């Protein structure tokens, strides 16, 4: 999935997705949950890979 697709699915800007991915932006639990859901994962599973 591209950053653009993930941004569309989560409502988070592509630039924020990029900064989260590269460690330049801290991720809130709300955003983490939205990303996990977009990736068909649960929040606990998603947080394990962070």
N, C-alpha and C positions, 0 to 999 in steps of 0.2 A: 504494500500500500504506500502511495506517495504521501509526502507531507501535505500536499494540497487536498488529497482525498481525506486524510485524517482530519484536517482542519474543517472541511465541509461536514464531516460526520459529527464532530465534537462542538462546533461553534467557536473554536479557538483559532485565532489567526495563524496563518502559515508561518509567519515570522516568530510567533511565540512557540509554536511546535518546534521550529528549528532551534531556538534558544534553549528550550527544555531538553531537546535531544543532545545538544552539545554541552549541557551543564552550565549555561550562562544565566539561566532563569530558574529560580526555585519553583517547584510545582506544589500547588495547594492540593489538599485532599479532594476538593470538589473537581478540580481539573483532572487529577489522577483517576477519579472514578469515571469521568466522561471519556477519557482515553481508553481505560480498561473496557468499558462497555462497547466503544467503537471497534475494539480489537476482539470482541466476543470473548472477553475474559472477565474474571471477577477482580475486585480491588485487591484482596489478599494475594491472588496469583500474580497480578501486575506488580505489586510492591515487592514481591520476592525477586523480580528481575532487575529492579532498580538498584 
